[in-house]
Amino acid sequence: MLDILLVIAILVFLIVVHELGHFIVAKIARIRVEEFGIGYPPRAFTFAKIGTTEYTLNWIPFGGFVRLFGDVGQAEHGKGSFVDANRGVQALVLVAGVAMNALAAWILFAGALHAGIPRVVDSATEDASARLIVANVVHGSPAEAAGIGPGDEILALEDSKGQHIDELTPEAFAEFVQARGGREVVATYLHQGATTSAMMVPAHAVIEDGAKPALGVAIVLVSSQPLPWGEALSKATATTANAFINTLKGLGSIALKALSGAPSLTDVMGPIGLVSVVGDAARTGIGEVFALAAVISVNLAIINILPIPALDGGRLAVLGVEAAMRRPAPKLILQLINAIGVGLIILLMITVTYQDIGRLIG
């Protein structure tokens, strides 16, 4: 139950942050904001009414919304109307939600790094307790045959003569392996919480640079040491950028599969699937919860900027078409496009929810 409440809290927070972006820019642009709602109607009660804006709490607790005077398709005109505003201003209002999600992701990643989450470091001097972690395993390599997988922690490495690496660093690991081509080495590692050992023989042609013997593992030094706020904010910039890049690559992969005639949503997760993921993160620590919330915020930003009808990206696309035509799009067409977009989103949510339930049952 607590895991479900935590998922709802994260989603509500991130969606309200998104809507806050629309709200702030609309206020700056003197567009009339009629309602800022937490949750979705029906309305539970009104917190306050300040100027022309009502601040409300609604019964369906899965997000929030901003209701603008003269929003797209409403044909309301006059002072403070959204549709009467310059198209550049309209675009800024729409983009502001995505920008706020990006900002939220950066702050959440900084909070995660400040609380302490696993991160790659250059050397053990940054943190004496840093761990040697397997980042990747080459298919068909000695390491894969031995059962070593990504995420495993290397605890020790020695040869048949009892010689071992004195310092657990990627450089020392590579040098030890390269000096023992064709000779047995034994790695002791932590796999899914259990300590185990495996015998392997470093070989040539395991990796692209086959001139040197290798086991077929990419090794990184990982630290969970909390960072001061200044350093956390600095490192969060690169972390946020990488999250956007990786998410875009994932969406690109899904799109390519769909275009090739093999659509798959197996890697997509909905709110039900998030329950177990968020629960695991919560049991690991608050830093992991912050990091997961940051990743969700990145996903919200990217999805909202895609040219999907009814979402910010779709509305931006309509603005672009209107600018090219030099006139507003017909109200009926806008309503039809939004209805199609909402229908597609509902269909996607049903499909993803079905998959989430299947994973839980499985």
C-alpha positions in Angstrom: 0.0 0.0 0.0 2.8 2.4 0.9 4.5 1.6 -2.5 1.2 2.6 -4.3 0.9 5.8 -2.4 4.6 6.6 -3.2 4.0 6.1 -6.9 0.9 8.3 -6.8 2.9 11.0 -4.9 5.7 11.0 -7.4 3.4 11.1 -10.4 1.2 13.9 -8.9 4.3 15.9 -8.0 5.9 15.6 -11.5 2.7 16.4 -13.3 1.9 19.3 -11.0 5.5 20.6 -11.7 4.8 20.3 -15.4 1.6 22.3 -15.1 3.3 24.8 -12.9 5.5 25.6 -15.9 2.5 26.4 -18.0 1.0 28.4 -15.1 4.1 30.6 -14.5 4.7 31.5 -18.2 1.0 32.1 -18.7 0.9 34.5 -15.8 4.1 36.3 -17.0 2.4 36.6 -20.5 -0.8 38.0 -18.9 -2.8 35.1 -20.1 -5.8 34.5 -17.8 -5.4 31.3 -15.8 -8.9 30.3 -14.7 -8.0 27.2 -12.6 -4.9 25.5 -11.3 -6.0 22.1 -10.2 -4.3 19.3 -8.3 -5.9 16.0 -9.4 -8.6 15.7 -12.0 -12.3 16.6 -11.8 -14.8 16.2 -10.2 -13.7 18.9 -7.9 -13.4 18.2 -4.2 -13.0 21.7 -2.9 -11.4 25.1 -3.7 -8.3 26.1 -1.7 -8.6 29.8 -2.7 -9.4 32.2 -5.4 -6.7 34.8 -6.1 -7.5 37.3 -8.8 -9.2 35.3 -11.6 -7.5 32.0 -10.7 -9.1 29.2 -8.6 -6.8 26.8 -6.8 -8.6 23.5 -6.5 -8.2 19.9 -5.2 -10.0 17.3 -7.3 -11.0 13.7 -6.6 -9.0 11.8 -9.2 -5.5 11.8 -7.7 -3.3 11.2 -10.8 -1.9 14.6 -11.7 -3.0 18.1 -12.2 -4.0 20.7 -14.8 -4.1 24.4 -15.7 -7.2 25.7 -17.3 -6.5 28.8 -19.5 -9.1 31.3 -20.7 -9.4 30.9 -24.5 -7.6 27.6 -24.6 -7.3 25.8 -28.0 -10.6 24.8 -29.4 -12.7 26.9 -27.0 -12.9 30.0 -29.3 -13.0 32.4 -26.3 -11.6 35.7 -27.2 -10.9 38.9 -25.3 -8.3 40.2 -22.8 -6.1 37.4 -21.5 -7.2 34.9 -24.1 -4.7 32.2 -24.9 -5.8 31.8 -28.5 -5.5 35.6 -29.0 -1.9 35.7 -27.8 1.0 35.8 -30.2 1.9 32.3 -31.5 5.4 32.7 -30.1 3.9 33.3 -26.6 1.6 30.3 -27.0 4.6 28.2 -27.9 6.5 29.4 -24.8 3.5 28.5 -22.6 3.4 25.0 -24.1 7.2 24.4 -23.9 7.3 25.6 -20.3 5.8 22.4 -18.9 8.6 20.3 -20.6 11.2 22.8 -19.4 9.9 22.4 -15.8 10.1 18.6 -16.0 13.7 18.9 -17.3 14.5 21.3 -14.4 12.8 18.9 -11.9 14.9 16.0 -13.2 18.1 18.0 -12.7 17.2 18.9 -9.1 16.1 15.4 -8.3 19.3 13.9 -9.7 21.2 16.4 -7.6 19.3 15.3 -4.6 20.0 11.7 -5.4 23.7 12.3 -5.7 23.7 14.4 -2.5 21.9 11.5 -0.7 24.3 9.0 -2.2 23.6 6.7 -5.2 25.9 4.6 -7.3 28.0 6.6 -9.8 31.0 6.0 -11.9 34.3 7.6 -10.5 37.6 7.9 -12.2 39.8 6.6 -9.4 39.7 5.1 -5.9 41.1 8.3 -4.5 37.7 9.9 -4.9 36.3 7.3 -2.5 38.3 4.5 -0.8 35.1 2.4 -0.6 34.5 2.5 -4.3 33.5 -0.9 -5.8 34.6 -2.6 -9.0 31.4 -3.3 -11.1 30.8 -5.1 -14.3 29.2 -2.6 -16.7 28.9 -4.9 -19.7 29.7 -8.4 -20.9 30.7 -9.4 -24.4 28.5 -12.1 -26.0 30.3 -15.4 -26.3 33.2 -14.2 -24.1 34.9 -16.3 -21.3 33.1 -14.0 -18.7 29.7 -14.7 -20.2 30.4 -18.4 -20.2 31.4 -18.2 -16.5 28.1 -16.6 -15.6 29.3 -13.1 -14.9 26.7 -10.4 -15.8 26.3 -6.6 -15.8 26.0 -5.3 -12.2 28.1 -8.0 -10.6 30.8 -6.7 -8.2 34.4 -8.0 -8.7 35.7 -8.9 -5.2 39.1 -10.5 -6.2 41.1 -11.8 -9.1 44.0 -14.3 -8.9 45.9 -16.7 -11.0 46.8 -20.4 -10.6 50.0 -19.4 -8.7 48.1 -17.4 -6.1 49.1 -14.0 -7.4 46.3 -11.5 -7.2 45.6 -7.9 -7.9 46.5 -5.7 -5.0 44.3 -2.7 -6.0 40.7 -3.2 -7.3 40.7 -0.7 -10.2 39.8 -1.1 -13.8 43.4 -0.5 -14.9 44.8 -3.1 -12.5 42.2 -5.6 -13.6 43.0 -5.1 -17.3 46.7 -5.3 -16.8 46.4 -8.5 -14.7 44.2 -10.2 -17.3 46.3 -9.1 -20.3 49.5 -10.5 -18.7 47.9 -14.0 -18.4 46.7 -14.8 -21.9 45.9 -18.6 -22.2 46.4 -19.1 -18.4 43.6 -19.7 -15.9 42.5 -16.9 -13.6 39.8 -17.1 -10.9 37.4 -14.2 -10.3 35.5 -13.9 -7.1 32.4 -11.8 -7.5 29.1 -10.8 -6.0 26.1 -11.9 -8.1 22.6 -11.2 -7.0 23.7 -10.9 -3.4 25.7 -14.2 -3.4 29.5 -14.5 -3.5 30.7 -16.9 -6.1 33.9 -17.8 -8.0 34.6 -18.7 -11.6 37.6 -19.9 -13.5 38.3 -18.3 -16.9 41.0 -18.2 -19.5 41.8 -14.8 -21.0 41.8 -15.1 -24.8 42.6 -13.0 -27.9 39.8 -11.8 -30.3 37.3 -11.5 -27.5 36.9 -7.8 -27.9 37.3 -5.5 -31.0 40.9 -4.8 -30.2 41.8 -8.5 -30.2 45.6 -7.9 -29.9 45.4 -8.3 -26.2 44.0 -11.1 -24.1 40.7 -10.3 -22.4 37.8 -11.9 -20.5 35.1 -9.8 -22.3 34.0 -7.5 -19.5 33.8 -3.8 -19.2 34.7 -2.7 -15.7 34.0 0.6 -14.0 34.7 1.9 -10.5 31.4 2.8 -8.7 31.0 4.9 -5.6 27.9 5.6 -3.5 29.5 8.3 -1.4 27.2 11.3 -0.9 28.3 14.5 -2.7 28.2 18.1 -1.4 25.3 20.1 -2.9 27.6 22.1 -5.1 29.3 19.1 -6.7 25.9 17.2 -6.8 24.3 20.0 -8.8 27.3 20.1 -11.2 27.4 16.4 -11.8 23.6 16.3 -12.1 23.9 18.3 -15.3 25.7 15.4 -17.1 23.5 12.8 -15.5 20.3 14.6 -16.7 21.7 14.9 -20.2 22.6 11.2 -20.3 19.1 10.3 -19.1 17.6 12.3 -22.0 19.9 10.7 -24.5 19.3 7.2 -23.2 15.5 7.7 -23.1 15.5 9.1 -26.7 17.5 6.1 -27.9 15.0 3.8 -26.2 12.1 5.5 -27.9 13.9 5.5 -31.2 14.4 1.7 -30.9 10.7 1.3 -30.2 9.9 3.5 -33.3 12.3 1.5 -35.5 10.7 -1.8 -34.5 7.2 -0.4 -35.2 8.3 0.8 -38.7 9.9 -2.5 -39.5 6.6 -4.2 -38.8 7.5 -5.7 -35.4 6.1 -3.2 -32.9 6.8 -4.0 -29.2 5.9 -2.2 -26.0 7.6 -4.8 -23.7 10.1 -2.2 -22.5 7.4 0.3 -21.7 6.1 0.5 -18.1 3.0 2.1 -16.7 1.9 3.1 -13.2 1.2 -0.4 -12.1 4.6 -1.6 -13.2 6.2 1.4 -11.4 4.8 0.1 -8.0 7.4 -2.7 -7.7 10.2 -0.6 -9.1 9.5 2.4 -6.8 9.1 -0.1 -3.9 12.5 -1.6 -4.6 14.0 1.9 -4.8 12.4 3.0 -1.5 13.9 0.0 0.2 17.4 0.8 -1.2 17.3 4.5 0.0 15.9 7.9 -0.5 18.6 8.6 -3.1 17.3 5.8 -5.4 13.7 7.2 -5.1 15.0 10.7 -6.1 16.9 9.2 -9.1 13.9 7.1 -10.2 11.6 10.2 -9.9 14.2 12.1 -12.1 14.1 9.4 -14.8 10.3 9.5 -14.8 10.4 13.3 -15.1 12.7 13.0 -18.1 10.3 10.5 -19.7 7.4 12.9 -19.1 9.3 15.8 -20.7 10.2 13.8 -23.8 6.7 12.2 -24.2 5.0 15.6 -23.9 7.2 17.2 -26.5 6.5 14.5 -29.1 4.0 15.6 -31.8 1.2 13.5 -30.4 -2.3 15.1 -30.6 -3.6 16.4 -27.2 -0.1 16.6 -25.8 2.1 19.7 -25.8 4.1 18.5 -28.8 1.0 18.0 -30.8 -0.3 21.4 -29.9 3.1 22.9 -30.9 2.8 21.1 -34.2 -0.6 22.7 -34.8 0.9 26.1 -34.0 3.5 25.5 -36.6 0.9 24.6 -39.2 -1.2 27.7 -38.3 1.9 29.9 -38.6 2.6 28.4 -42.1 -1.1 28.9 -43.1 -1.2 32.4 -41.5 -4.6 31.6 -40.0 -6.0 29.6 -37.1 -7.0 26.0 -37.7 -10.7 25.2 -37.8 -12.2 24.6 -34.3 -13.8 21.3 -35.4 -10.6 19.9 -36.7 -8.7 20.8 -33.5 -11.4 19.1 -31.4 -11.2 16.0 -33.7 -7.4 15.9 -33.5 -7.5 16.2 -29.7 -10.1 13.5 -29.4 -8.0 11.1 -31.6 -5.0 11.9 -29.4 -6.8 11.2 -26.2 -8.1 8.0 -27.7 -4.6 6.9 -28.6 -3.3 7.7 -25.2 -6.1 5.7 -23.5 -5.4 2.8 -25.8 -1.7 2.9 -25.0 -2.4 3.1 -21.2 -4.7 0.1 -21.5 -2.0 -1.9 -23.4 0.8 -0.9 -21.0 -1.4 -1.7 -17.9 -2.2 -5.1 -19.4 1.5 -5.8 -19.8 2.2 -4.6 -16.2 -0.4 -6.9 -14.8 1.0 -9.8 -16.9 4.5 -9.1 -15.4 3.1 -9.1 -11.9 1.3 -12.4 -12.5 4.3 -13.9 -14.2 
